[in-house]
Amino acid sequence: RLTQVGLVDDEDFAEQWVRSRRVNAGKGKRALAAELRTKGVDHLGVDAALADIDAAAERTRAEQLVRDKLRREKLGDPGDRDAENKVA
């Protein structure tokens, strides 16, 4: 009944969830898919919500998360600093 009157829309929920979790939590495609499945979104809804995320966007986001994490950590070992420079 709720679906029929437009109060429950899994696809809309899934799209909003993906948008929010990518921005606020930095979640990747695989993690987002798992979260949506635990929320009861079916396979087609998950696929539709994740369709706009491409590999280049995933890589860019992962690189940004690594840079942010390295900035937050105190790197005392010179070898660690070399690793930080390679990422940047």
Backbone atoms as SQL, in Angstrom:
CREATE TABLE atoms (id INTEGER PRIMARY KEY, chain TEXT, resi INTEGER, resn TEXT, atom TEXT, x REAL, y REAL, z REAL);
INSERT INTO atoms VALUES
  (1, 'A', 1, 'ARG', 'N', 0.838, -1.204, 0.000),
  (2, 'A', 1, 'ARG', 'CA', 0.000, 0.000, 0.000),
  (3, 'A', 1, 'ARG', 'C', 0.875, 1.257, 0.000),
  (4, 'A', 2, 'LEU', 'N', 1.878, 1.328, 0.856),
  (5, 'A', 2, 'LEU', 'CA', 2.725, 2.519, 0.908),
  (6, 'A', 2, 'LEU', 'C', 3.454, 2.747, -0.412),
  (7, 'A', 3, 'THR', 'N', 3.885, 1.674, -1.042),
  (8, 'A', 3, 'THR', 'CA', 4.553, 1.783, -2.341),
  (9, 'A', 3, 'THR', 'C', 3.584, 2.320, -3.389),
  (10, 'A', 4, 'GLN', 'N', 2.349, 1.859, -3.343),
  (11, 'A', 4, 'GLN', 'CA', 1.349, 2.273, -4.334),
  (12, 'A', 4, 'GLN', 'C', 1.062, 3.767, -4.267),
  (13, 'A', 5, 'VAL', 'N', 1.090, 4.342, -3.089),
  (14, 'A', 5, 'VAL', 'CA', 0.799, 5.774, -2.953),
  (15, 'A', 5, 'VAL', 'C', 2.065, 6.622, -2.976),
  (16, 'A', 6, 'GLY', 'N', 3.194, 5.999, -3.216),
  (17, 'A', 6, 'GLY', 'CA', 4.437, 6.746, -3.396),
  (18, 'A', 6, 'GLY', 'C', 5.170, 7.117, -2.121),
  (19, 'A', 7, 'LEU', 'N', 4.805, 6.509, -1.005),
  (20, 'A', 7, 'LEU', 'CA', 5.478, 6.830, 0.250),
  (21, 'A', 7, 'LEU', 'C', 6.747, 6.015, 0.464),
  (22, 'A', 8, 'VAL', 'N', 6.853, 4.882, -0.203),
  (23, 'A', 8, 'VAL', 'CA', 8.052, 4.056, -0.106),
  (24, 'A', 8, 'VAL', 'C', 8.571, 3.835, -1.521),
  (25, 'A', 9, 'ASP', 'N', 9.761, 4.297, -1.783),
  (26, 'A', 9, 'ASP', 'CA', 10.361, 4.154, -3.108),
  (27, 'A', 9, 'ASP', 'C', 11.810, 3.721, -2.907),
  (28, 'A', 10, 'ASP', 'N', 12.064, 2.421, -3.068),
  (29, 'A', 10, 'ASP', 'CA', 13.402, 1.881, -2.828),
  (30, 'A', 10, 'ASP', 'C', 14.459, 2.511, -3.724),
  (31, 'A', 11, 'GLU', 'N', 14.121, 2.761, -4.984),
  (32, 'A', 11, 'GLU', 'CA', 15.105, 3.337, -5.898),
  (33, 'A', 11, 'GLU', 'C', 15.488, 4.750, -5.476),
  (34, 'A', 12, 'ASP', 'N', 14.499, 5.552, -5.097),
  (35, 'A', 12, 'ASP', 'CA', 14.778, 6.911, -4.636),
  (36, 'A', 12, 'ASP', 'C', 15.605, 6.871, -3.353),
  (37, 'A', 13, 'PHE', 'N', 15.207, 6.008, -2.422),
  (38, 'A', 13, 'PHE', 'CA', 15.969, 5.849, -1.182),
  (39, 'A', 13, 'PHE', 'C', 17.411, 5.468, -1.483),
  (40, 'A', 14, 'ALA', 'N', 17.606, 4.489, -2.369),
  (41, 'A', 14, 'ALA', 'CA', 18.943, 3.994, -2.686),
  (42, 'A', 14, 'ALA', 'C', 19.805, 5.089, -3.301),
  (43, 'A', 15, 'GLU', 'N', 19.247, 5.867, -4.212),
  (44, 'A', 15, 'GLU', 'CA', 20.009, 6.951, -4.838),
  (45, 'A', 15, 'GLU', 'C', 20.422, 7.997, -3.811),
  (46, 'A', 16, 'GLN', 'N', 19.504, 8.373, -2.928),
  (47, 'A', 16, 'GLN', 'CA', 19.828, 9.353, -1.893),
  (48, 'A', 16, 'GLN', 'C', 20.852, 8.795, -0.911),
  (49, 'A', 17, 'TRP', 'N', 20.720, 7.531, -0.556),
  (50, 'A', 17, 'TRP', 'CA', 21.655, 6.882, 0.364),
  (51, 'A', 17, 'TRP', 'C', 23.065, 6.895, -0.215),
  (52, 'A', 18, 'VAL', 'N', 23.184, 6.508, -1.484),
  (53, 'A', 18, 'VAL', 'CA', 24.488, 6.464, -2.151),
  (54, 'A', 18, 'VAL', 'C', 25.105, 7.858, -2.183),
  (55, 'A', 19, 'ARG', 'N', 24.349, 8.841, -2.578),
  (56, 'A', 19, 'ARG', 'CA', 24.853, 10.219, -2.644),
  (57, 'A', 19, 'ARG', 'C', 25.362, 10.671, -1.275),
  (58, 'A', 20, 'SER', 'N', 24.583, 10.440, -0.249),
  (59, 'A', 20, 'SER', 'CA', 24.947, 10.855, 1.103),
  (60, 'A', 20, 'SER', 'C', 26.181, 10.120, 1.621),
  (61, 'A', 21, 'ARG', 'N', 26.214, 8.813, 1.470),
  (62, 'A', 21, 'ARG', 'CA', 27.322, 8.016, 2.009),
  (63, 'A', 21, 'ARG', 'C', 28.624, 8.265, 1.258),
  (64, 'A', 22, 'ARG', 'N', 28.549, 8.559, -0.034),
  (65, 'A', 22, 'ARG', 'CA', 29.775, 8.859, -0.793),
  (66, 'A', 22, 'ARG', 'C', 30.373, 10.179, -0.322),
  (67, 'A', 23, 'VAL', 'N', 29.521, 11.169, -0.095),
  (68, 'A', 23, 'VAL', 'CA', 30.003, 12.488, 0.312),
  (69, 'A', 23, 'VAL', 'C', 30.438, 12.491, 1.774),
  (70, 'A', 24, 'ASN', 'N', 29.614, 11.973, 2.651),
  (71, 'A', 24, 'ASN', 'CA', 29.858, 12.096, 4.087),
  (72, 'A', 24, 'ASN', 'C', 30.732, 11.006, 4.678),
  (73, 'A', 25, 'ALA', 'N', 30.730, 9.821, 4.096),
  (74, 'A', 25, 'ALA', 'CA', 31.488, 8.716, 4.685),
  (75, 'A', 25, 'ALA', 'C', 32.593, 8.200, 3.768),
  (76, 'A', 26, 'GLY', 'N', 32.635, 8.682, 2.544),
  (77, 'A', 26, 'GLY', 'CA', 33.676, 8.245, 1.623),
  (78, 'A', 26, 'GLY', 'C', 33.582, 6.782, 1.234),
  (79, 'A', 27, 'LYS', 'N', 32.388, 6.254, 1.238),
  (80, 'A', 27, 'LYS', 'CA', 32.201, 4.833, 0.939),
  (81, 'A', 27, 'LYS', 'C', 32.389, 4.553, -0.545),
  (82, 'A', 28, 'GLY', 'N', 32.953, 3.385, -0.833),
  (83, 'A', 28, 'GLY', 'CA', 33.130, 2.931, -2.206),
  (84, 'A', 28, 'GLY', 'C', 31.928, 2.137, -2.675),
  (85, 'A', 29, 'LYS', 'N', 31.972, 1.775, -3.938),
  (86, 'A', 29, 'LYS', 'CA', 30.855, 1.084, -4.582),
  (87, 'A', 29, 'LYS', 'C', 30.499, -0.228, -3.887),
  (88, 'A', 30, 'ARG', 'N', 31.506, -1.014, -3.553),
  (89, 'A', 30, 'ARG', 'CA', 31.252, -2.315, -2.927),
  (90, 'A', 30, 'ARG', 'C', 30.615, -2.153, -1.546),
  (91, 'A', 31, 'ALA', 'N', 31.129, -1.219, -0.760),
  (92, 'A', 31, 'ALA', 'CA', 30.571, -0.991, 0.578),
  (93, 'A', 31, 'ALA', 'C', 29.144, -0.466, 0.489),
  (94, 'A', 32, 'LEU', 'N', 28.905, 0.434, -0.460),
  (95, 'A', 32, 'LEU', 'CA', 27.557, 0.969, -0.631),
  (96, 'A', 32, 'LEU', 'C', 26.570, -0.123, -1.037),
  (97, 'A', 33, 'ALA', 'N', 26.993, -1.006, -1.930),
  (98, 'A', 33, 'ALA', 'CA', 26.122, -2.105, -2.352),
  (99, 'A', 33, 'ALA', 'C', 25.762, -2.991, -1.163),
  (100, 'A', 34, 'ALA', 'N', 26.744, -3.298, -0.334),
  (101, 'A', 34, 'ALA', 'CA', 26.490, -4.135, 0.844),
  (102, 'A', 34, 'ALA', 'C', 25.522, -3.446, 1.803),
  (103, 'A', 35, 'GLU', 'N', 25.713, -2.149, 2.024),
  (104, 'A', 35, 'GLU', 'CA', 24.820, -1.411, 2.919),
  (105, 'A', 35, 'GLU', 'C', 23.389, -1.410, 2.384),
  (106, 'A', 36, 'LEU', 'N', 23.245, -1.180, 1.092),
  (107, 'A', 36, 'LEU', 'CA', 21.898, -1.158, 0.510),
  (108, 'A', 36, 'LEU', 'C', 21.215, -2.514, 0.620),
  (109, 'A', 37, 'ARG', 'N', 21.971, -3.588, 0.416),
  (110, 'A', 37, 'ARG', 'CA', 21.381, -4.928, 0.551),
  (111, 'A', 37, 'ARG', 'C', 20.921, -5.174, 1.983),
  (112, 'A', 38, 'THR', 'N', 21.693, -4.700, 2.975),
  (113, 'A', 38, 'THR', 'CA', 21.270, -4.889, 4.368),
  (114, 'A', 38, 'THR', 'C', 20.034, -4.056, 4.688),
  (115, 'A', 39, 'LYS', 'N', 19.809, -3.011, 3.905),
  (116, 'A', 39, 'LYS', 'CA', 18.621, -2.178, 4.093),
  (117, 'A', 39, 'LYS', 'C', 17.411, -2.739, 3.353),
  (118, 'A', 40, 'GLY', 'N', 17.613, -3.850, 2.618),
  (119, 'A', 40, 'GLY', 'CA', 16.501, -4.500, 1.946),
  (120, 'A', 40, 'GLY', 'C', 16.253, -4.046, 0.518),
  (121, 'A', 41, 'VAL', 'N', 17.189, -3.297, -0.058),
  (122, 'A', 41, 'VAL', 'CA', 17.035, -2.866, -1.450),
  (123, 'A', 41, 'VAL', 'C', 17.397, -4.045, -2.347),
  (124, 'A', 42, 'ASP', 'N', 16.563, -4.317, -3.349),
  (125, 'A', 42, 'ASP', 'CA', 16.815, -5.463, -4.225),
  (126, 'A', 42, 'ASP', 'C', 17.980, -5.195, -5.184),
  (127, 'A', 43, 'HIS', 'N', 18.399, -6.263, -5.858),
  (128, 'A', 43, 'HIS', 'CA', 19.566, -6.218, -6.746),
  (129, 'A', 43, 'HIS', 'C', 19.430, -5.133, -7.817),
  (130, 'A', 44, 'LEU', 'N', 18.260, -5.026, -8.420),
  (131, 'A', 44, 'LEU', 'CA', 18.049, -4.023, -9.472),
  (132, 'A', 44, 'LEU', 'C', 18.136, -2.606, -8.920),
  (133, 'A', 45, 'GLY', 'N', 17.605, -2.398, -7.726),
  (134, 'A', 45, 'GLY', 'CA', 17.681, -1.084, -7.092),
  (135, 'A', 45, 'GLY', 'C', 19.108, -0.694, -6.753),
  (136, 'A', 46, 'VAL', 'N', 19.880, -1.671, -6.276),
  (137, 'A', 46, 'VAL', 'CA', 21.290, -1.427, -5.959),
  (138, 'A', 46, 'VAL', 'C', 22.045, -1.054, -7.226),
  (139, 'A', 47, 'ASP', 'N', 21.852, -1.838, -8.280),
  (140, 'A', 47, 'ASP', 'CA', 22.536, -1.568, -9.548),
  (141, 'A', 47, 'ASP', 'C', 22.194, -0.184, -10.089),
  (142, 'A', 48, 'ALA', 'N', 20.932, 0.190, -10.016),
  (143, 'A', 48, 'ALA', 'CA', 20.502, 1.495, -10.522),
  (144, 'A', 48, 'ALA', 'C', 21.130, 2.630, -9.719),
  (145, 'A', 49, 'ALA', 'N', 21.186, 2.472, -8.404),
  (146, 'A', 49, 'ALA', 'CA', 21.736, 3.520, -7.548),
  (147, 'A', 49, 'ALA', 'C', 23.234, 3.701, -7.756),
  (148, 'A', 50, 'LEU', 'N', 23.920, 2.619, -8.110),
  (149, 'A', 50, 'LEU', 'CA', 25.372, 2.676, -8.271),
  (150, 'A', 50, 'LEU', 'C', 25.807, 2.898, -9.716),
  (151, 'A', 51, 'ALA', 'N', 24.866, 2.994, -10.630),
  (152, 'A', 51, 'ALA', 'CA', 25.187, 3.069, -12.061),
  (153, 'A', 51, 'ALA', 'C', 26.030, 4.287, -12.428),
  (154, 'A', 52, 'ASP', 'N', 25.869, 5.389, -11.738),
  (155, 'A', 52, 'ASP', 'CA', 26.589, 6.616, -12.095),
  (156, 'A', 52, 'ASP', 'C', 28.012, 6.672, -11.552),
  (157, 'A', 53, 'ILE', 'N', 28.396, 5.708, -10.743),
  (158, 'A', 53, 'ILE', 'CA', 29.746, 5.697, -10.174),
  (159, 'A', 53, 'ILE', 'C', 30.650, 4.912, -11.112),
  (160, 'A', 54, 'ASP', 'N', 31.641, 5.580, -11.678),
  (161, 'A', 54, 'ASP', 'CA', 32.550, 4.888, -12.588),
  (162, 'A', 54, 'ASP', 'C', 33.895, 4.632, -11.907),
  (163, 'A', 55, 'ALA', 'N', 34.732, 3.854, -12.562),
  (164, 'A', 55, 'ALA', 'CA', 36.021, 3.465, -11.989),
  (165, 'A', 55, 'ALA', 'C', 36.917, 4.670, -11.745),
  (166, 'A', 56, 'ALA', 'N', 36.894, 5.642, -12.637),
  (167, 'A', 56, 'ALA', 'CA', 37.734, 6.833, -12.470),
  (168, 'A', 56, 'ALA', 'C', 37.313, 7.617, -11.227),
  (169, 'A', 57, 'ALA', 'N', 36.007, 7.734, -11.011),
  (170, 'A', 57, 'ALA', 'CA', 35.516, 8.434, -9.826),
  (171, 'A', 57, 'ALA', 'C', 35.905, 7.681, -8.559),
  (172, 'A', 58, 'GLU', 'N', 35.844, 6.359, -8.599),
  (173, 'A', 58, 'GLU', 'CA', 36.245, 5.535, -7.454),
  (174, 'A', 58, 'GLU', 'C', 37.720, 5.751, -7.127),
  (175, 'A', 59, 'ARG', 'N', 38.558, 5.748, -8.148),
  (176, 'A', 59, 'ARG', 'CA', 39.998, 5.913, -7.945),
  (177, 'A', 59, 'ARG', 'C', 40.314, 7.308, -7.393),
  (178, 'A', 60, 'THR', 'N', 39.688, 8.322, -7.959),
  (179, 'A', 60, 'THR', 'CA', 39.904, 9.689, -7.489),
  (180, 'A', 60, 'THR', 'C', 39.516, 9.817, -6.022),
  (181, 'A', 61, 'ARG', 'N', 38.383, 9.257, -5.657),
  (182, 'A', 61, 'ARG', 'CA', 37.920, 9.320, -4.263),
  (183, 'A', 61, 'ARG', 'C', 38.869, 8.562, -3.340),
  (184, 'A', 62, 'ALA', 'N', 39.341, 7.402, -3.766),
  (185, 'A', 62, 'ALA', 'CA', 40.275, 6.614, -2.955),
  (186, 'A', 62, 'ALA', 'C', 41.582, 7.370, -2.751),
  (187, 'A', 63, 'GLU', 'N', 42.088, 8.002, -3.804),
  (188, 'A', 63, 'GLU', 'CA', 43.323, 8.775, -3.683),
  (189, 'A', 63, 'GLU', 'C', 43.153, 9.924, -2.701),
  (190, 'A', 64, 'GLN', 'N', 42.006, 10.593, -2.760),
  (191, 'A', 64, 'GLN', 'CA', 41.740, 11.699, -1.840),
  (192, 'A', 64, 'GLN', 'C', 41.671, 11.205, -0.398),
  (193, 'A', 65, 'LEU', 'N', 41.032, 10.073, -0.170),
  (194, 'A', 65, 'LEU', 'CA', 40.946, 9.520, 1.183),
  (195, 'A', 65, 'LEU', 'C', 42.325, 9.166, 1.722),
  (196, 'A', 66, 'VAL', 'N', 43.197, 8.615, 0.876),
  (197, 'A', 66, 'VAL', 'CA', 44.556, 8.278, 1.306),
  (198, 'A', 66, 'VAL', 'C', 45.322, 9.546, 1.653),
  (199, 'A', 67, 'ARG', 'N', 45.226, 10.575, 0.802),
  (200, 'A', 67, 'ARG', 'CA', 45.924, 11.842, 1.086),
  (201, 'A', 67, 'ARG', 'C', 45.445, 12.435, 2.404),
  (202, 'A', 68, 'ASP', 'N', 44.131, 12.439, 2.613),
  (203, 'A', 68, 'ASP', 'CA', 43.577, 12.986, 3.854),
  (204, 'A', 68, 'ASP', 'C', 44.070, 12.214, 5.070),
  (205, 'A', 69, 'LYS', 'N', 44.091, 10.896, 4.976),
  (206, 'A', 69, 'LYS', 'CA', 44.543, 10.069, 6.098),
  (207, 'A', 69, 'LYS', 'C', 46.016, 10.319, 6.397),
  (208, 'A', 70, 'LEU', 'N', 46.831, 10.404, 5.372),
  (209, 'A', 70, 'LEU', 'CA', 48.256, 10.653, 5.585),
  (210, 'A', 70, 'LEU', 'C', 48.500, 12.016, 6.220),
  (211, 'A', 71, 'ARG', 'N', 47.705, 13.002, 5.863),
  (212, 'A', 71, 'ARG', 'CA', 47.852, 14.325, 6.475),
  (213, 'A', 71, 'ARG', 'C', 47.510, 14.290, 7.960),
  (214, 'A', 72, 'ARG', 'N', 46.534, 13.469, 8.323),
  (215, 'A', 72, 'ARG', 'CA', 46.109, 13.397, 9.727),
  (216, 'A', 72, 'ARG', 'C', 47.106, 12.652, 10.603),
  (217, 'A', 73, 'GLU', 'N', 47.810, 11.701, 10.023),
  (218, 'A', 73, 'GLU', 'CA', 48.745, 10.899, 10.807),
  (219, 'A', 73, 'GLU', 'C', 50.060, 11.641, 10.983),
  (220, 'A', 74, 'LYS', 'N', 50.685, 11.409, 12.107),
  (221, 'A', 74, 'LYS', 'CA', 52.018, 11.960, 12.331),
  (222, 'A', 74, 'LYS', 'C', 53.012, 10.966, 11.770),
  (223, 'A', 75, 'LEU', 'N', 53.727, 11.383, 10.768),
  (224, 'A', 75, 'LEU', 'CA', 54.665, 10.491, 10.105),
  (225, 'A', 75, 'LEU', 'C', 56.075, 10.787, 10.607),
  (226, 'A', 76, 'GLY', 'N', 56.566, 9.954, 11.519),
  (227, 'A', 76, 'GLY', 'CA', 57.885, 10.167, 12.089),
  (228, 'A', 76, 'GLY', 'C', 58.995, 9.478, 11.324),
  (229, 'A', 77, 'ASP', 'N', 58.696, 8.390, 10.674),
  (230, 'A', 77, 'ASP', 'CA', 59.692, 7.618, 9.944),
  (231, 'A', 77, 'ASP', 'C', 59.914, 8.241, 8.567),
  (232, 'A', 78, 'PRO', 'N', 61.185, 8.551, 8.210),
  (233, 'A', 78, 'PRO', 'CA', 61.448, 9.138, 6.892),
  (234, 'A', 78, 'PRO', 'C', 60.921, 8.275, 5.749),
  (235, 'A', 79, 'GLY', 'N', 60.895, 6.975, 5.915),
  (236, 'A', 79, 'GLY', 'CA', 60.327, 6.096, 4.897),
  (237, 'A', 79, 'GLY', 'C', 58.848, 6.365, 4.687),
  (238, 'A', 80, 'ASP', 'N', 58.148, 6.687, 5.783),
  (239, 'A', 80, 'ASP', 'CA', 56.733, 7.023, 5.683),
  (240, 'A', 80, 'ASP', 'C', 56.540, 8.324, 4.911),
  (241, 'A', 81, 'ARG', 'N', 57.438, 9.267, 5.107),
  (242, 'A', 81, 'ARG', 'CA', 57.344, 10.534, 4.379),
  (243, 'A', 81, 'ARG', 'C', 57.524, 10.302, 2.880),
  (244, 'A', 82, 'ASP', 'N', 58.408, 9.380, 2.530),
  (245, 'A', 82, 'ASP', 'CA', 58.580, 9.052, 1.114),
  (246, 'A', 82, 'ASP', 'C', 57.282, 8.485, 0.546),
  (247, 'A', 83, 'ALA', 'N', 56.627, 7.642, 1.318),
  (248, 'A', 83, 'ALA', 'CA', 55.356, 7.063, 0.873),
  (249, 'A', 83, 'ALA', 'C', 54.315, 8.163, 0.696),
  (250, 'A', 84, 'GLU', 'N', 54.303, 9.122, 1.613),
  (251, 'A', 84, 'GLU', 'CA', 53.355, 10.230, 1.511),
  (252, 'A', 84, 'GLU', 'C', 53.602, 11.029, 0.230),
  (253, 'A', 85, 'ASN', 'N', 54.852, 11.288, -0.084),
  (254, 'A', 85, 'ASN', 'CA', 55.171, 12.053, -1.288),
  (255, 'A', 85, 'ASN', 'C', 54.769, 11.309, -2.549),
  (256, 'A', 86, 'LYS', 'N', 54.868, 9.997, -2.541),
  (257, 'A', 86, 'LYS', 'CA', 54.476, 9.213, -3.709),
  (258, 'A', 86, 'LYS', 'C', 52.976, 9.288, -3.947),
  (259, 'A', 87, 'VAL', 'N', 52.200, 9.391, -2.874),
  (260, 'A', 87, 'VAL', 'CA', 50.750, 9.457, -2.998),
  (261, 'A', 87, 'VAL', 'C', 50.323, 10.828, -3.497),
  (262, 'A', 88, 'ALA', 'N', 50.997, 11.859, -3.054),
  (263, 'A', 88, 'ALA', 'CA', 50.617, 13.241, -3.401),
  (264, 'A', 88, 'ALA', 'C', 50.881, 13.593, -4.807);
